[in-house]
Amino acid sequence: MLYFSRWKTTFIWLAVLLGVLFALPNLLTEQQRASLPSFMPKQPMTLGLDLQGGSYVLLEVDRASLINDRLQSLREDVQVSLRSANVGFTNLRENNGAIQFALRDPAQAQAARTALQGLTSPISSGLLAGGSVTETDLTEPQSGTYRLALTNAGIDYRLSTAVSQSIEVVRRRVDELGTTEPVIQRQGLDRIMVQVPGLQDPARLKSLLNQTARLTFRLVDVNNSAEAVASGAQPLPAGDELLETTDTKPHPILVQRQVMISGENLTDAQAGFEQQTNQPVVNIRFDARGAQRFGQVTQENVGRPFAIVLDNKVLSAPNIREPILGGQAQISGNFTVQSANDLAVLLRAGALPATLDIIEERTVGPGLGADSIAAGKAAGIIGGALVVVFMFVAYGFLGVIANIALLVNVILLVALLSALGSTLTLPGIAGIVLTMGMAVDSNVLIYERLLEERRNGRSVVQSIDAGFHKALGTIMDANVTSLIAAVVLFFLGSGPVRGFAITLALGIFTTVFTALTLTRWMVSYWLRHSRPKEVPKGWVSFVPHGTRIRFMSIRRWAFAITIGLSLASIGSLFVGGLNFGIDFTGGTVLELRAKNGTADVGAIRQDLSGIVEGDVQVQQFGAASDVLVRFGVQPQDAQTPQASVNAVRSALANDYDFQRVEVVGPTVSGELAWAAVFGVGAALLAISIYVWLRFEWQFAIGALLATAHDVAMTIGFLVVSQLEFNLSSIAAILTIVGYSLNDTVVVFDRIRENLRKYKKMPISDIIDLSLNETLSRTLLTAVSLVLALVALYAFGGDVIRVFVAPMLAGVLVGVYSSIFIAAPVLIYFKLRPETIRGGDKSDALEPKSVGGSTPSTSGKA
């Protein structure tokens, strides 16, 4: 175990060197990175929105509007198809989500079916899908009456197609904003995720994404009165549509439904100024087909008003004074320079095939992002320093080696995050600090085993070799359980939670490398060159050697206390309840900063009383200038998404800067709640299966009960503390699951080893012996983790405290459950030594003495 060939040594230090090179760009400025040689890595870690500011928007295709648009198109197709086949029909209308009509002559039934065959035939769903979809279904509910309805498969196909087309339109629109590295991805069947780092004007982004930008040119009906139709004094003429203008005081206008020219024929759109009035306008240019059609329409309708319609709003309706034959036109209206530019952007990017609703929004201002970076750096440095000092005090020179390995571990982790282009979020910084604490665990396992072997009479070389050898399996088991939790987090989480999962997973790989390879190489090098006569020891012994605490003698009391506390925690859910964040309830959270330096909570509450329905929470948050505003889902948002947020912005924008905006719709919140429950359950199940396969079923039940207890206790802590329960809380709970099982597996590993050694010793004595042998490691690891988490809690900022506080409680609860829940379960389920599998076969050949004494064989299970 301690011999390293030359090629292994080269590989180890080459990996370290590459890690330094890939991590280096994170310490350099942009100009310094640009001046690096071409062969050197230049890509730093990508900072998440919570660290550099920006906007995250989740868009959903409006299913109802898409179906409505498709039905209108289908109605026109039915009309054209039947007329082309000379089939007489009447009463063609939309009825309960379908197109219905009646034949004038029932004898034309077959001719009608033949004419509509093109609409009911299966259509290809794409090369990759490799199938076909029947989009419409023709039925005859009664003789002579036919009904053409959209199928569910056809609607899903249209939704999927609309998302694919919308992604490209959204990408072109976002690119026009001039932002760097936007992330635009499909999510599920009907959603698009848009993430724009560093965006200074999120309201403008929402405005661009929230418009369909369907531009049409239609003739105005001058023979009927729009005011009379709007007041109800006159019915709406056939073939007409009543729209409103975009003026400050909108007025009605009657336009023909027939589209003369559409925005599909545009080739360019640029903002400019009208030469005579100097007012902002948008100059547009048509393609050849559009220019020809535009010239023909204007030539045939000289003297008539021509409405320019954008998303069912009339921008302007000028009179056609003369034919426009050059393929160029001008759109005028009540434009500002900004609105003219935005309209030009929308027209150049093209129209969306369907309406996109914003169902989730998370915006962080650049100032708040800078504060988060500063807080994360401070927490990381202080947490790292505490762990380094602790390891030196606990292990002396071996602690110095562990600290070097820890530094390399962090460098390799940052290098991997940079090389993979992963996004570092605030929970990601927590993952790095947590990795620092958990990385210590591997070295503690090795060092404690090493010292134990030395106390048992082995030589220095034998002790070191046996320490690494026997700790190998335990380290792998402990880290695999954490990896399973990280994988579940990644696949079931979203946004920052995924960032934490990636950091945690990568940290596990770097920890295994540094502990089992780099640390072993450094110890081997020291051993060869120094030839020590004794294993170095620390300055303080936290658990005296020879400790023999009879844990199992109080197991019944411990179980009674555990059951009582667990029932109390579960009961507290129905009495006090969790303080659910908007991730699970839906609603809006705004973090405001007063421009004059002092926030007026009472004035904010009064300003919002007439805008927001229901309870509005306004509270001081951090400094005197910072305020947190929270309110539930608003009815007005159902008709117009984001209406409440836009109204609040208008009311408070003059006096406050919006540092953070989070809006979660009821649909998303319900999905997140189910995903959270499923995530915790899936993590527990996956890790239990691993423990079962690695050990025995009794061990799996013990691990499952202990972990369920830790989850219950953590939830009880959240109920009592009334900390906000959000997605970060789920990440914290799943991290506790991983840590608790990490601790439990270490204890199980020693129990399995001692069961193979002492086949006649009662199971309760074996458990006591194993718990005492691993007690030092358990406490040292817990203390190092607590030090890292305390640094995060104290210096990581207000947002991350919600994430760290339950983890602090969970670490302490996890130590308790490993001793008083997981281990005693093996007694109650009558674990038999002869059924034990796995472990090191050489364990059975160890001498039947520990510390120079023969273990007692008395006692009852």
C-alpha positions in Angstrom: 0.0 0.0 0.0 2.9 2.4 0.6 5.0 1.6 -2.5 4.6 4.0 -5.4 6.2 3.3 -8.8 7.6 6.2 -10.8 4.7 6.3 -13.2 2.2 6.5 -10.3 4.1 9.4 -8.7 4.2 11.1 -12.1 0.4 10.6 -12.6 -0.4 12.0 -9.1 1.6 15.2 -9.4 0.5 15.7 -13.0 -3.1 15.6 -11.9 -2.3 18.2 -9.2 -0.4 20.4 -11.7 -3.4 20.3 -14.1 -5.7 21.2 -11.2 -3.6 24.2 -10.4 -3.5 25.3 -14.1 -7.3 25.0 -14.5 -8.0 26.7 -11.2 -5.6 29.6 -11.8 -7.9 31.6 -14.1 -10.3 32.1 -11.2 -7.7 34.2 -9.4 -6.9 36.4 -12.4 -8.7 39.4 -13.9 -10.1 39.3 -17.4 -7.2 41.2 -18.9 -4.7 38.8 -17.2 -6.5 35.8 -18.5 -6.5 37.2 -22.0 -2.7 37.6 -21.8 -2.1 34.0 -20.8 -0.4 31.7 -23.4 -2.7 30.0 -25.8 -2.0 26.5 -24.4 -3.1 27.5 -20.9 -6.7 27.2 -19.7 -8.5 30.5 -19.5 -12.0 29.5 -18.5 -12.9 30.5 -14.9 -15.9 29.1 -13.0 -19.3 30.4 -14.3 -21.0 32.3 -11.5 -24.7 31.8 -11.0 -27.3 34.5 -10.9 -27.2 34.7 -7.1 -23.4 35.6 -7.3 -23.3 38.0 -10.3 -26.9 39.1 -10.6 -29.2 38.5 -13.5 -32.6 37.0 -14.3 -34.1 33.5 -14.5 -37.4 33.1 -16.2 -39.4 29.9 -16.7 -41.8 30.2 -19.7 -44.8 28.0 -20.4 -46.7 27.7 -23.7 -50.3 28.9 -23.0 -52.1 25.7 -23.9 -55.5 27.3 -24.1 -54.4 30.0 -26.5 -52.6 27.5 -28.7 -55.7 25.3 -28.9 -57.8 28.4 -29.7 -55.4 29.5 -32.4 -55.4 25.9 -33.8 -59.2 25.8 -33.8 -59.4 29.1 -35.7 -57.0 27.8 -38.3 -58.9 24.5 -38.5 -62.2 26.4 -39.0 -60.7 28.2 -42.0 -59.2 24.9 -43.4 -62.6 23.2 -43.2 -64.2 26.1 -44.9 -61.7 26.2 -47.8 -61.7 22.4 -48.1 -65.5 22.0 -48.4 -65.8 25.0 -50.8 -63.1 23.6 -53.0 -65.0 20.3 -53.2 -68.3 22.1 -53.9 -69.8 20.7 -50.7 -72.7 22.8 -49.4 -72.6 23.4 -45.6 -74.1 25.6 -43.0 -73.7 26.6 -39.3 -69.9 26.3 -39.4 -68.8 27.2 -35.8 -66.6 26.4 -32.9 -68.4 24.3 -30.3 -66.8 23.0 -27.0 -63.3 22.8 -28.4 -64.2 21.4 -31.8 -65.3 22.6 -35.2 -68.9 21.7 -36.0 -71.0 22.1 -39.3 -74.0 20.6 -41.0 -74.4 19.5 -44.6 -77.1 21.2 -46.8 -77.5 17.9 -48.7 -76.9 14.7 -46.7 -76.2 12.9 -49.9 -72.8 14.7 -50.0 -71.6 13.0 -46.8 -69.0 10.9 -48.6 -67.8 13.9 -50.6 -67.4 15.9 -47.3 -65.3 13.1 -45.8 -63.1 12.9 -48.8 -62.6 16.7 -48.8 -61.6 16.6 -45.1 -59.4 13.6 -45.4 -56.3 15.8 -45.6 -57.2 17.2 -42.2 -57.8 13.9 -40.5 -54.8 11.9 -42.0 -51.9 11.1 -39.7 -49.0 13.5 -39.9 -45.3 12.7 -39.3 -44.1 13.6 -35.8 -40.5 14.0 -37.0 -37.5 11.9 -38.0 -36.2 11.4 -34.5 -39.7 10.5 -33.1 -40.1 7.9 -36.0 -43.9 7.9 -35.8 -47.0 9.7 -36.8 -49.8 11.6 -35.0 -53.5 11.9 -35.9 -54.1 15.5 -35.1 -57.9 15.7 -35.7 -60.8 13.2 -35.4 -63.9 13.5 -37.5 -67.2 12.2 -36.0 -70.9 12.4 -36.8 -72.8 13.0 -33.5 -76.1 13.1 -35.4 -77.2 12.6 -39.0 -75.9 15.3 -41.3 -73.9 17.1 -38.6 -70.2 16.6 -38.3 -67.7 17.4 -35.6 -63.9 17.8 -36.1 -62.1 17.7 -32.8 -58.4 18.0 -31.8 -56.9 14.9 -30.3 -54.8 14.9 -27.1 -51.8 13.5 -29.1 -52.3 16.2 -31.7 -52.3 19.0 -29.1 -49.2 17.6 -27.4 -47.5 17.5 -30.9 -48.4 21.1 -31.5 -47.2 22.1 -28.0 -43.9 20.3 -28.6 -43.5 22.0 -32.0 -44.4 25.4 -30.6 -41.7 25.0 -27.9 -39.1 24.0 -30.4 -39.9 27.0 -32.6 -40.2 29.4 -29.6 -36.7 28.4 -28.3 -35.1 29.8 -31.5 -37.3 33.0 -31.4 -36.5 33.5 -27.7 -32.8 33.0 -28.4 -32.8 35.6 -31.1 -34.6 38.1 -28.9 -32.2 37.6 -25.9 -29.2 37.8 -28.2 -30.4 41.2 -29.3 -30.1 42.4 -25.7 -26.3 42.1 -26.0 -26.0 39.9 -22.9 -23.2 37.3 -22.5 -23.7 33.6 -22.3 -27.5 33.3 -21.9 -28.8 29.8 -21.1 -32.0 28.9 -23.0 -33.2 25.3 -22.5 -36.3 23.2 -23.0 -37.9 21.8 -19.9 -40.4 19.1 -20.3 -43.1 19.2 -23.0 -44.2 22.8 -22.9 -41.6 24.9 -21.0 -38.5 27.0 -21.8 -36.0 28.1 -19.2 -34.2 31.4 -19.9 -31.3 32.4 -17.7 -29.5 35.7 -18.4 -26.5 36.4 -16.2 -25.6 40.0 -15.5 -28.8 41.5 -17.0 -29.3 45.0 -15.6 -32.9 45.4 -16.8 -35.0 42.3 -16.1 -38.2 44.1 -16.7 -37.2 44.7 -20.3 -36.4 41.0 -20.7 -39.8 40.0 -19.5 -41.4 42.5 -21.8 -39.6 41.1 -24.8 -40.4 37.5 -23.9 -44.0 38.1 -22.9 -45.1 39.4 -26.4 -46.0 37.1 -29.2 -45.0 39.8 -31.7 -47.5 38.7 -34.3 -47.6 41.6 -36.8 -50.4 41.9 -39.3 -51.6 44.5 -41.7 -55.4 44.8 -42.1 -57.9 47.1 -43.7 -60.1 49.3 -41.4 -63.9 49.0 -41.7 -65.0 52.6 -42.4 -68.7 51.6 -43.1 -69.5 50.9 -39.4 -69.0 52.7 -36.2 -66.4 51.2 -33.8 -67.9 53.2 -30.9 -71.4 51.9 -31.5 -70.1 48.3 -31.6 -68.0 48.9 -28.4 -71.1 50.3 -26.6 -73.3 47.5 -27.7 -75.6 49.7 -29.7 -74.6 47.9 -32.9 -73.7 44.2 -33.4 -70.3 43.2 -34.5 -70.3 43.1 -38.4 -69.5 39.7 -39.9 -65.8 39.4 -40.9 -64.8 42.2 -38.5 -62.9 42.4 -35.2 -63.1 45.1 -32.6 -59.6 46.0 -31.3 -58.1 48.9 -29.3 -55.3 51.3 -30.0 -52.1 51.6 -28.0 -52.7 55.2 -27.1 -52.6 56.5 -23.5 -56.4 56.5 -23.6 -57.2 53.5 -25.9 -60.1 53.9 -28.3 -61.8 51.2 -30.3 -61.3 50.5 -33.9 -63.0 48.1 -36.3 -60.6 46.1 -38.5 -61.3 43.3 -41.0 -60.3 39.8 -39.8 -58.7 39.1 -43.2 -54.9 39.5 -42.9 -53.6 41.3 -46.0 -49.9 40.9 -45.1 -48.3 39.3 -42.1 -45.0 39.7 -40.3 -43.7 36.5 -41.8 -42.8 38.5 -44.9 -40.5 40.9 -43.1 -36.8 40.8 -43.8 -35.7 43.7 -41.5 -36.9 46.1 -38.9 -34.9 49.1 -37.6 -35.7 51.9 -35.2 -35.4 55.4 -36.6 -36.9 58.9 -36.6 -39.6 60.4 -38.7 -38.0 63.2 -40.8 -40.7 65.8 -40.3 -41.7 65.3 -36.7 -38.5 63.7 -35.4 -40.7 61.1 -33.6 -39.3 57.6 -33.1 -40.6 55.1 -35.7 -39.8 51.6 -36.9 -38.7 51.2 -40.5 -39.6 47.8 -42.0 -38.6 46.0 -45.2 -40.5 43.1 -46.9 -39.2 40.2 -48.9 -40.1 39.9 -52.6 -43.4 38.2 -52.0 -44.4 40.6 -49.2 -43.4 43.7 -51.3 -45.5 42.5 -54.2 -48.5 41.9 -52.0 -48.0 45.1 -50.0 -47.9 47.1 -53.3 -51.0 45.4 -54.6 -53.0 46.0 -51.5 -52.0 49.7 -51.1 -52.7 50.3 -54.8 -56.2 48.9 -54.6 -57.1 50.7 -51.4 -55.7 54.3 -51.9 -57.6 56.6 -49.5 -58.6 53.9 -47.0 -57.1 53.5 -43.5 -54.7 50.6 -43.1 -54.3 49.2 -39.6 -50.9 47.9 -38.4 -51.8 45.4 -35.6 -49.3 43.9 -33.1 -50.7 41.1 -30.9 -54.3 42.3 -31.3 -53.4 46.0 -30.5 -53.5 48.6 -33.2 -50.2 50.5 -33.3 -51.4 52.9 -35.9 -54.0 53.2 -38.7 -52.7 55.7 -41.3 -54.5 56.5 -44.6 -53.0 55.0 -47.7 -52.2 58.2 -49.6 -50.5 56.5 -52.5 -49.3 53.0 -53.5 -46.2 51.8 -51.7 -44.3 49.8 -54.3 -40.8 49.7 -52.9 -41.3 47.0 -50.3 -40.5 49.5 -47.5 -42.9 50.9 -44.9 -42.9 52.8 -41.7 -44.6 52.0 -38.4 -45.5 55.0 -36.3 -47.2 55.4 -33.0 -46.7 56.6 -29.5 -43.2 55.3 -29.4 -40.3 56.2 -27.1 -36.7 55.5 -28.3 -36.7 52.4 -26.1 -40.0 51.1 -27.2 -39.2 51.6 -30.8 -35.9 49.7 -30.4 -37.8 46.9 -28.5 -40.4 46.6 -31.3 -37.6 46.4 -33.9 -36.0 43.6 -31.9 -39.2 41.7 -31.7 -39.9 42.0 -35.4 -36.4 41.0 -36.4 -36.5 38.0 -34.1 -39.8 36.9 -35.5 -43.2 36.1 -34.0 -43.7 33.4 -31.4 -45.9 30.5 -32.6 -47.8 30.6 -29.3 -48.3 32.8 -26.3 -45.6 32.2 -23.6 -46.6 32.8 -19.9 -44.0 33.6 -17.3 -44.7 31.0 -14.5 -41.5 31.5 -12.5 -39.1 34.4 -12.2 -36.0 34.8 -10.0 -34.0 38.0 -10.4 -30.9 39.1 -8.4 -29.4 42.6 -8.6 -25.7 42.9 -9.3 -25.2 44.6 -5.9 -26.7 41.7 -4.0 -24.6 39.3 -6.1 -21.4 41.1 -5.1 -22.5 40.9 -1.5 -23.0 37.1 -1.8 -19.6 36.6 -3.4 -17.9 38.6 -0.5 -19.9 36.6 2.1 -19.1 33.3 0.4 -15.4 34.1 0.3 -15.3 35.1 3.9 -17.2 32.0 5.0 -14.9 29.8 2.9 -11.7 31.3 4.2 -12.8 31.3 7.8 -14.2 27.8 7.6 -11.1 26.5 6.0 -8.9 28.1 8.6 -10.9 26.6 11.4 -10.6 23.1 9.9 -6.9 23.5 9.2 -6.2 24.6 12.8 -8.4 21.8 14.2 -6.6 19.1 12.2 -3.1 20.4 13.3 -4.2 20.3 16.9 -5.7 16.9 16.6 -2.9 15.1 14.7 0.2 17.2 14.7 2.5 16.5 11.7 -0.1 14.1 10.2 -2.6 17.0 10.4 -0.2 19.2 8.3 -0.2 16.5 5.6 -4.0 16.3 5.8 -4.2 20.1 5.5 -2.0 20.0 2.3 -4.3 17.3 0.9 -7.3 19.5 1.8 -5.8 22.5 0.0 -5.2 20.3 -3.1 -8.7 19.0 -2.8 -10.2 22.5 -3.0 -7.9 23.3 -5.9 -9.0 20.2 -7.8 -12.6 20.9 -7.1 -12.4 24.4 -8.4 -10.5 23.1 -11.4 -13.2 20.6 -12.3 -15.9 23.2 -11.9 -14.0 25.5 -14.3 -13.2 22.8 -16.8 -16.7 21.4 -16.9 -18.2 24.9 -17.2 -20.4 24.2 -14.1 -22.2 27.1 -12.6 -21.2 28.1 -9.1 -24.1 29.3 -7.0 -24.3 30.3 -3.3 -25.3 26.8 -2.3 -22.4 25.7 -4.5 -20.1 27.7 -2.2 -21.7 25.9 0.7 -20.9 22.6 -1.1 -17.3 23.6 -1.3 -17.1 24.4 2.4 -19.0 21.2 3.2 -16.6 19.3 1.1 -13.7 20.7 3.1 -15.4 19.4 6.3 -16.2 16.0 4.8 -12.8 15.6 3.2 -11.3 15.7 6.7 -13.4 12.6 7.5 -11.4 10.4 5.2 -8.1 11.5 6.7 -9.6 11.1 10.2 -10.6 7.5 9.3 -7.1 6.7 8.1 -5.3 8.4 11.1 -7.5 6.9 13.7 -7.1 3.4 12.2 -3.3 4.0 12.0 -3.0 5.0 15.6 -5.2 2.1 16.7 -2.9 -0.4 14.9 0.1 1.2 16.5 -1.5 0.8 20.0 -2.1 -2.9 19.2 1.7 -3.4 18.9 2.4 -3.1 15.2 5.5 -1.4 14.0 5.3 2.1 12.5 5.4 0.9 8.9 2.9 -1.9 9.6 0.6 0.5 11.4 0.6 3.1 8.6 0.1 0.4 5.9 -2.7 -1.3 7.8 -4.3 2.1 8.5 -4.6 2.9 4.8 -5.6 -0.6 3.9 -8.4 -1.1 6.5 -9.8 2.4 6.0 -10.1 2.0 2.2 -13.4 0.0 2.3 -15.0 2.3 4.9 -14.0 5.5 3.0 -15.5 4.1 -0.2 -18.8 3.0 1.5 -19.1 6.3 3.2 -18.5 8.4 0.1 -20.8 6.2 -2.1 -23.7 7.0 0.2 -23.0 10.7 -0.1 -22.7 10.3 -3.9 -26.1 8.7 -4.1 -27.7 11.6 -2.3 -25.9 14.0 -4.7 -27.1 12.1 -7.7 -30.7 12.2 -6.5 -30.3 16.0 -5.8 -29.1 16.6 -9.3 -31.9 14.7 -11.1 -34.7 15.9 -8.9 -33.5 19.4 -8.0 -33.4 22.6 -10.0 -31.3 25.7 -10.2 -29.2 26.3 -7.1 -30.0 22.9 -5.7 -28.4 21.3 -8.8 -25.4 23.5 -8.4 -24.9 22.2 -4.8 -25.4 18.6 -6.0 -22.7 19.0 -8.7 -20.2 20.6 -6.3 -20.9 17.8 -3.7 -20.5 15.0 -6.2 -17.2 16.4 -7.7 -16.0 17.0 -4.1 -16.5 13.3 -3.3 -14.3 12.3 -6.3 -11.6 14.8 -5.3 -11.8 13.7 -1.7 -11.3 10.0 -2.6 -8.3 10.9 -4.8 -6.6 13.2 -2.2 -7.2 10.9 0.8 -6.4 7.5 -0.8 -3.7 8.6 -3.2 -2.1 12.0 -2.5 -2.2 11.7 1.3 -0.8 8.1 1.1 2.0 9.3 -1.3 3.0 12.1 1.1 3.0 9.8 4.1 5.0 7.2 2.2 7.6 9.9 1.1 7.9 11.1 4.7 8.3 7.5 5.9 11.1 6.7 3.5 13.1 9.9 4.1 12.5 10.4 7.8 12.3 6.8 9.0 10.4 7.8 12.2 10.4 5.6 15.2 7.0 6.6 16.4 3.7 7.7 14.7 3.2 11.5 15.2 0.4 12.4 17.6 -1.7 15.5 18.1 -1.7 18.1 20.9 -5.1 17.1 22.3 -6.7 13.7 22.6 -10.5 14.3 22.3 -11.4 10.8 23.2 -9.1 9.0 25.7 -7.8 5.6 24.6 -9.5 2.7 26.3 -12.9 4.4 26.6 -15.6 1.8 27.3 -19.0 3.4 27.4 -21.9 1.0 27.7 -24.1 2.5 25.0 -26.3 -0.5 24.6 -27.2 -0.6 28.3 -29.4 2.5 27.8 -30.7 1.7 24.4 -34.2 1.2 25.6 -34.2 4.7 27.2 -32.7 6.1 24.0 -35.4 4.4 21.9 -38.2 5.8 24.1 -36.8 9.3 23.8 -36.3 8.9 20.1 -39.9 7.7 19.5 -41.2 10.6 21.7 -39.2 13.2 19.9 -40.0 11.8 16.5 -43.8 11.8 17.2 -43.5 15.3 18.6 -41.7 16.4 15.4 -44.4 14.8 13.2 -47.1 16.3 15.4 -45.6 19.8 15.2 -46.3 19.7 11.4 -50.0 19.7 12.2 -49.8 22.2 15.2 -47.3 24.9 14.3 -46.5 23.8 10.7 -43.6 24.6 8.5 -43.0 28.1 7.3 -43.3 27.3 3.7 -41.5 29.5 1.2 -42.9 30.5 -2.1 -41.2 27.5 -3.7 -44.0 25.4 -2.2 -46.9 27.9 -1.7 -46.5 30.0 -4.8 -46.3 33.8 -4.6 -43.8 36.6 -4.7 -40.8 37.6 -2.7 -39.1 41.0 -3.2 -35.9 42.2 -1.6 -35.9 46.0 -1.7 -33.2 48.5 -0.9 -34.1 52.1 -0.1 -32.5 54.7 -2.4 -32.4 57.3 0.4 -30.8 54.8 2.9 -33.7 54.1 5.2 -36.7 51.9 4.4 -40.2 52.9 5.6 -41.9 49.6 6.3 -45.2 51.2 7.2 -45.3 53.3 4.0 -44.5 50.2 1.8 -47.3 48.3 3.5 -49.8 51.2 2.9 -48.7 51.6 -0.8 -49.3 47.9 -1.4 -52.6 47.6 0.4 -54.5 48.7 -2.7 -52.5 46.6 -5.1 -52.0 43.2 -3.4 -54.9 41.1 -2.2 -54.6 39.1 1.0 -51.8 39.2 3.6 -48.7 41.3 2.7 -45.6 40.6 4.8 -43.2 43.6 5.0 -40.2 43.2 7.3 -36.7 44.6 7.9 -34.0 42.4 6.4 -30.4 43.0 7.3 -29.5 46.7 7.1 -31.9 49.5 7.8 -32.2 50.1 4.0 -33.2 46.6 3.2 -36.8 45.3 3.3 -38.3 41.9 2.4 -41.8 41.9 0.9 -43.8 38.7 0.6 -47.3 38.0 -0.7 -49.2 35.0 -2.0 -50.5 34.1 -5.5 -52.7 37.0 -6.8 -56.0 36.4 -8.7 -55.0 39.1 -11.2 -52.0 37.1 -12.3 -54.3 34.3 -13.6 -55.6 36.6 -16.3 -52.3 38.6 -16.9 -49.1 36.8 -15.7 -46.8 39.1 -13.7 -49.5 41.7 -13.3 -49.1 42.0 -9.6 -45.3 42.3 -9.8 -45.5 44.9 -12.5 -48.0 46.9 -10.3 -45.7 46.7 -7.3 -42.7 47.8 -9.4 -44.6 50.9 -10.6 -45.6 51.8 -7.1 -42.2 51.4 -5.4 -39.6 52.0 -8.2 -39.1 55.6 -7.4 -38.0 55.0 -3.9 -36.5 51.5 -3.9 -34.1 49.4 -5.9 -35.3 45.8 -6.5 -32.4 43.7 -5.3 -34.1 40.3 -5.7 -37.4 39.2 -7.2 -38.7 35.7 -7.0 -42.1 34.8 -8.5 -43.4 31.2 -8.4 -46.8 30.3 -9.8 -49.1 27.8 -8.2 -48.4 25.1 -10.8 -44.7 25.3 -10.3 -45.0 25.3 -6.5 -47.2 22.1 -6.5 -44.7 20.4 -8.8 -41.8 21.4 -6.5 -43.5 20.1 -3.5 -44.1 16.7 -5.0 -40.5 16.6 -6.3 -39.2 17.4 -2.8 -41.1 14.6 -1.2 -40.2 12.2 -4.0 -36.5 13.3 -3.8 -36.1 12.6 -0.1 -37.9 9.2 -0.5 -35.9 8.2 -3.5 -32.6 9.1 -1.7 -33.6 7.1 1.3 -34.6 4.1 -0.8 -31.5 4.2 -3.0 -29.0 4.4 -0.1 -30.9 1.7 1.8 -30.6 -0.7 -1.2 -26.9 0.0 -1.4 -26.4 -0.7 2.3 -28.5 -3.9 2.0 -26.3 -5.1 -0.9 -23.1 -4.1 0.8 -23.9 -5.5 4.2 -27.2 -7.3 5.2 -30.9 -6.4 5.3 -30.7 -5.7 9.1 -28.1 -3.0 8.4 -30.3 -1.5 5.7 -33.3 -1.3 8.1 -31.1 0.2 10.8 -29.8 2.8 8.3 -33.3 3.6 7.1 -34.7 4.1 10.6 -31.8 6.2 11.7 -32.0 8.4 8.6 -35.8 8.7 8.9 -35.3 9.8 12.5 -32.8 12.5 11.3 -35.2 13.8 8.7 -38.0 14.0 11.3 -35.8 15.8 13.8 -34.6 18.2 11.2 -38.2 19.0 10.2 -39.0 19.4 13.8 -36.2 21.9 14.2 -37.5 23.9 11.2 -41.0 23.9 12.7 -39.7 25.2 16.1 -37.3 27.8 14.5 -39.8 28.8 11.9 -37.0 29.2 9.3 -38.3 29.4 5.8 -38.8 25.9 4.2 -37.8 26.1 0.6 -35.7 24.3 -2.1 -32.5 25.0 -0.1 -34.1 23.3 2.9 -34.7 20.2 0.8 -31.0 20.3 -0.3 -30.0 20.6 3.4 -32.2 17.6 4.3 -30.8 15.4 1.6 -27.2 16.4 2.6 -28.1 15.4 6.2 -29.3 12.1 4.8 -25.9 11.6 3.1 -23.9 12.6 6.1 -26.0 10.6 8.6 -25.6 7.5 6.4 -21.9 8.3 6.0 -21.5 8.2 9.8 -23.7 5.1 10.1 -21.8 3.2 7.5 -18.5 3.8 9.3 -20.0 2.3 12.5 -21.5 -0.6 10.5 -18.2 -1.3 8.9 -16.5 -1.7 12.3 -19.4 -3.8 13.6 -19.1 -6.1 10.6 -15.3 -6.4 11.1 -15.7 -7.2 14.8 -18.5 -9.7 14.1 -16.0 -11.6 12.0 -13.3 -11.4 14.7 -15.3 -12.3 17.8 -17.8 -14.9 16.8 -18.7 -15.9 20.3 -19.1 -12.4 21.8 -22.7 -11.2 22.4 -24.0 -8.8 19.8 -24.5 -6.0 22.3 -20.9 -6.2 23.5 -19.7 -6.2 19.9 -21.7 -3.1 19.1 -20.4 -1.3 22.3 -16.8 -2.2 21.3 -17.3 -1.0 17.8 -19.0 2.3 18.9 -16.1 3.0 21.3 -13.5 2.2 18.7 -15.1 4.6 16.2 -16.1 7.3 18.8 -13.0 9.4 18.3 -13.5 9.4 14.5 -17.2 10.3 14.9 -16.5 13.2 17.2 -13.6 14.5 15.2 -15.5 14.5 11.9 -18.6 16.1 13.6 -16.5 18.8 15.1 -14.7 19.6 11.8 -18.1 19.7 10.0 -19.6 21.9 12.7 -16.7 24.3 12.4 -17.2 24.6 8.6 -20.9 25.1 9.0 -20.6 27.6 11.8 -18.4 29.7 9.6 -21.0 29.5 6.8 -23.8 30.4 9.2 -21.9 33.4 10.7 -20.4 34.8 7.6 -22.3 33.4 4.6 -25.1 36.0 4.6 -28.8 35.9 5.4 -29.8 33.8 2.4 -27.5 30.9 3.2 -28.3 30.8 6.9 -31.6 29.2 6.0 -29.6 26.5 4.2 -27.0 26.0 6.9 -29.0 26.1 10.1 -30.9 22.8 9.5 -27.6 21.2 8.5 -26.0 22.2 11.8 -28.9 20.6 13.7 -28.8 17.5 11.4 -25.0 16.8 12.0 -25.6 16.6 15.7 -28.7 14.5 15.3 -26.9 12.3 12.9 -24.2 11.5 15.5 -26.9 10.5 17.9 -28.8 8.3 15.5 -25.7 6.3 14.4 -25.1 5.4 18.0 -28.6 5.0 19.6 -30.8 4.0 16.6 -28.9 2.4 13.7 -26.7 0.1 16.0 -29.4 -1.2 18.4 -31.6 -2.2 15.5 -29.1 -4.9 14.7 -30.0 -6.4 18.2 -33.7 -6.2 17.7 -33.5 -7.9 14.3 -31.2 -10.6 15.7 -28.3 -10.2 13.4 -26.2 -13.4 13.2 -22.4 -13.2 12.8 -22.3 -16.2 10.4 -24.5 -14.3 7.9 -22.1 -11.4 7.6 -20.6 -10.9 4.1 -18.1 -8.4 2.7 -15.3 -6.7 4.6 -11.7 -7.8 4.7 -11.2 -11.6 5.0 -8.0 -10.9 7.0 -10.1 -9.4 9.7 -11.0 -12.8 11.0 -7.3 -13.6 11.5 -6.7 -10.7 13.9 -5.7 -11.6 17.5 -8.5 -11.8 19.9 -7.3 -8.8 21.9 -7.7 -5.1 21.7 -5.4 -2.8 23.6 -3.8 -5.7 25.4 -6.9 -7.0 27.0 -9.3 -9.8 26.2 -12.8 -8.6 25.4 -15.5 -9.7 27.8 -17.8 -12.5 26.7 -20.4 -11.8 29.3 -23.6 -9.8 28.8 -26.9 -10.4 27.2 -28.3 -9.2 23.9 
